[in-house]
């Protein structure tokens, strides 16, 4: 877009996150995206939080306004857009797998979409796997919001076996993971004949919203999405 900015990825420890926020407040940088595992801490360290980051207790975007840092959560509106299933009526059951920031964003998004029942399933400890329990019956949405199946993270086969997709033949299944493009979870859902989406659309949408918050200009979402897909 002809702007004199760069966008750089930085692997950051929890203590270093505070230093980056100081740089943002000082005006050395224009904005920050924040990803796992720092979304909760980023919201706590900000001077203010928007209503969505406050409700989800997680921030993925930090914006400088004067000498103050404002926390935003653009995951939620991005998920709302991705989870719209083409049906106008409200209501329906949703299943969310996970308990972290992405799962909280998914719950908040599904509430905005009018889900009448949201079932959250998560491991009680790191060693206890999820197992199918029949709560998927006639679900309208199924969201996989853990890191299982992501490149470099835990294998995704266990979480794929945790859902009985055949009980919800009309569900829209979304996995927040975008690398790889098809996780074992999505492969299992596709094999059962369900509609599926990976996390690329959510990634592009939340990034476009962050871009606008930082720079005051809406970027071309279609160009961003096409770039991700190459």
Phi, psi and omega per residue, in radians:
X1 nan 0.185 3.070
X2 1.311 0.315 -3.137
X3 -1.622 2.567 -3.088
X4 -1.538 1.076 -3.137
X5 -2.316 2.719 2.950
X6 -2.128 2.745 3.118
X7 -2.238 2.034 -2.970
X8 -2.153 2.506 3.074
X9 -1.616 2.322 -3.131
X10 -2.319 2.151 3.045
X11 -1.397 2.120 -2.912
X12 -2.241 2.369 3.028
X13 -1.454 2.920 3.139
X14 -1.037 -0.793 3.095
X15 -1.091 -0.615 -3.128
X16 -1.219 -0.442 3.138
X17 -1.042 -0.714 3.108
X18 -1.039 -0.689 3.134
X19 -1.144 -0.680 3.117
X20 -1.152 -0.622 3.123
X21 -1.217 -0.602 3.038
X22 -1.076 -0.749 3.110
X23 -1.092 -0.685 3.113
X24 -1.147 -0.821 -3.126
X25 -1.078 -0.587 -3.117
X26 -1.346 -0.293 -3.135
X27 1.620 0.181 3.096
X28 -1.191 -0.502 3.091
X29 -2.314 2.814 -3.049
X30 -1.606 -0.435 -3.097
X31 -3.058 2.908 3.128
X32 -2.362 2.386 2.794
X33 -1.624 2.579 3.130
X34 -2.291 2.326 3.099
X35 -2.203 -3.052 -3.079
X36 -1.032 2.455 0.101
X37 -1.816 0.547 -2.935
X38 -1.856 0.117 -3.005
X39 -1.156 -0.677 3.123
X40 -1.188 -0.824 -3.124
X41 -1.091 -0.688 3.127
X42 -1.046 -0.728 3.118
X43 -1.138 -0.697 -3.139
X44 -1.139 -0.621 -3.071
X45 -1.425 -0.292 3.135
X46 -1.237 2.751 3.123
X47 -1.369 -0.541 3.123
X48 -2.480 2.784 3.092
X49 -2.308 2.439 3.012
X50 -1.265 2.961 -3.017
X51 -1.097 -0.580 -3.089
X52 -1.290 -0.786 3.114
X53 -1.156 -0.559 3.086
X54 -1.172 -0.760 -3.111
X55 -1.188 -0.624 -3.111
X56 -1.609 -0.166 -3.085
X57 0.987 0.646 -3.122
X58 -2.663 2.402 3.102
X59 -2.205 2.342 3.061
X60 -2.004 -0.029 3.112
X61 -2.402 2.314 3.048
X62 -2.110 2.314 -3.042
X63 -2.208 2.427 3.102
X64 -1.635 2.237 3.028
X65 -2.248 1.834 -3.005
X66 1.164 -2.155 3.099
X67 -1.876 0.352 -3.124
X68 -2.018 2.618 3.133
X69 -1.919 2.183 -3.105
X70 -1.906 2.300 3.136
X71 -1.658 2.368 3.089
X72 -2.265 2.762 3.007
X73 -2.171 1.802 3.121
X74 -1.623 -0.069 3.067
X75 -1.088 -0.670 -3.063
X76 -1.131 -0.968 3.118
X77 -1.086 -0.541 3.080
X78 -1.140 -0.727 3.114
X79 -1.191 -0.670 3.090
X80 -0.979 -0.815 -3.132
X81 -1.126 -0.698 -3.102
X82 -1.272 -0.524 -3.061
X83 -1.571 -0.086 3.057
X84 -1.086 2.191 -2.991
X85 -1.876 0.245 3.098
X86 1.459 0.004 3.107
X87 -1.797 2.336 -3.070
X88 -1.398 -0.485 -3.041
X89 -1.283 2.588 3.085
X90 -1.577 2.936 3.131
X91 1.769 2.939 -3.135
X92 2.059 2.761 -3.125
X93 -1.591 2.477 3.067
X94 -2.187 2.485 3.051
X95 -1.987 2.244 3.083
X96 -2.127 2.193 3.088
X97 -1.763 2.109 3.129
X98 2.197 2.926 -3.119
X99 -2.424 0.106 -3.113
X100 -1.548 -2.822 -3.089
X101 -1.085 -0.679 3.131
X102 -1.165 -0.646 3.118
X103 -1.177 -0.723 3.108
X104 -1.127 -0.666 3.079
X105 -1.108 -0.696 3.136
X106 -1.121 -0.749 3.120
X107 -1.057 -0.805 -3.126
X108 -1.104 -0.717 3.124
X109 -1.118 -0.747 -3.131
X110 -1.164 -0.580 3.045
X111 -1.106 -0.731 3.120
X112 -1.150 -0.523 3.115
X113 -1.400 -0.082 3.056
X114 1.581 0.328 3.078
X115 -1.011 2.276 -3.106
X116 -1.489 -0.312 -3.133
X117 -2.596 2.178 3.127
X118 -2.132 2.072 -3.133
X119 -1.850 2.095 3.128
X120 -1.812 2.191 3.139
X121 -2.112 2.189 -3.131
X122 -2.551 2.729 3.095
X123 -1.207 2.442 3.108
X124 -1.358 -0.452 3.023
X125 -2.609 2.999 -3.020
X126 -1.139 -0.305 -3.051
X127 -1.760 -0.214 -3.031
X128 -1.638 1.981 -3.114
X129 -1.330 2.710 2.993
X130 -1.280 2.630 3.094
X131 -2.365 2.602 -3.131
X132 -1.090 2.442 -3.093
X133 -2.391 0.156 3.039
X134 1.475 0.012 -3.129
X135 -1.259 -0.148 -3.105
X136 -1.349 -0.106 -3.006
X137 -0.951 2.081 3.092
X138 1.061 0.400 3.106
X139 -1.100 2.576 3.123
X140 -1.639 -0.542 3.127
X141 -2.349 2.489 2.987
X142 -2.336 2.092 -3.056
X143 -2.089 2.169 3.071
X144 -1.679 1.910 -3.000
X145 -2.090 0.483 3.026
X146 -1.857 3.064 3.112
X147 -1.540 0.003 -3.115
X148 -1.073 2.210 -3.115
X149 1.707 -0.208 3.128
X150 -1.306 2.561 3.095
X151 -0.962 2.158 -3.141
X152 1.523 -0.050 -3.132
X153 -1.919 -2.900 -3.138
X154 -1.090 2.611 3.092
X155 -1.026 2.666 -3.069
X156 -1.704 -0.028 -3.075
X157 -1.131 -0.656 -3.087
X158 -1.121 -0.777 -3.131
X159 -1.235 -0.492 3.073
X160 -1.163 -0.614 3.130
X161 -1.381 -0.146 -3.065
X162 -1.433 -0.103 -3.078
X163 -2.142 2.329 3.043
X164 -1.635 1.521 -3.049
X165 -1.105 -0.492 -3.100
X166 -1.141 -0.291 3.131
X167 -1.401 -0.223 -3.091
X168 -2.319 1.176 -3.013
X169 -1.123 -0.334 -3.102
X170 -1.820 0.177 -3.074
X171 -1.310 2.618 2.911
X172 -1.642 2.159 -3.087
X173 -1.886 2.183 3.129
X174 -2.193 2.292 3.024
X175 -1.934 2.167 -3.074
X176 -1.183 -0.222 -3.128
X177 -1.291 2.446 3.103
X178 -2.112 -0.076 3.075
X179 -2.433 1.846 0.160
X180 -1.352 2.929 -3.095
X181 -1.179 -0.612 3.089
X182 -2.147 1.953 3.113
X183 -1.497 2.899 3.024
X184 -0.974 -0.581 3.120
X185 -1.089 -0.843 3.140
X186 -1.201 -0.634 3.120
X187 -1.088 -0.721 3.129
X188 -1.154 -0.719 3.117
X189 -1.152 -0.718 3.130
X190 -1.145 -0.682 3.120
X191 -1.081 -0.553 3.118
X192 -1.447 0.013 3.080
X193 1.548 0.228 -3.100
X194 -1.547 2.737 3.028
X195 -1.294 2.407 -3.071
X196 -2.336 2.672 3.014
X197 -2.462 2.434 2.990
X198 -1.623 -3.002 -3.035
X199 -1.494 0.075 -3.102
X200 -1.101 -0.739 -3.140
X201 -1.113 -0.744 3.090
X202 -1.088 -0.736 3.135
X203 -1.042 -0.835 -3.129
X204 -1.125 -0.770 -3.090
X205 -1.144 -0.792 -3.128
X206 -1.160 -0.588 3.106
X207 -1.176 -0.678 3.110
X208 -1.129 -0.708 3.106
X209 -1.142 -0.701 3.102
X210 -1.105 -0.767 3.118
X211 -0.942 -0.805 -3.111
X212 -1.191 -0.641 3.108
X213 -1.124 -0.689 -3.127
X214 -1.279 -0.794 -2.881
X215 -1.976 -0.115 3.082
X216 1.309 0.236 -3.126
X217 -2.309 2.320 3.094
X218 -1.381 2.188 3.124
X219 -1.435 2.903 3.101
X220 -1.337 1.834 -3.083
X221 -1.051 -0.666 -3.112
X222 -1.123 -0.626 3.106
X223 -1.190 -0.718 3.122
X224 -1.083 -0.804 -3.128
X225 -1.119 -0.737 3.137
X226 -1.109 -0.656 3.114
X227 -1.128 -0.685 3.118
X228 -1.148 -0.564 -3.048
X229 -1.465 -0.132 3.131
X230 -1.429 nan nan
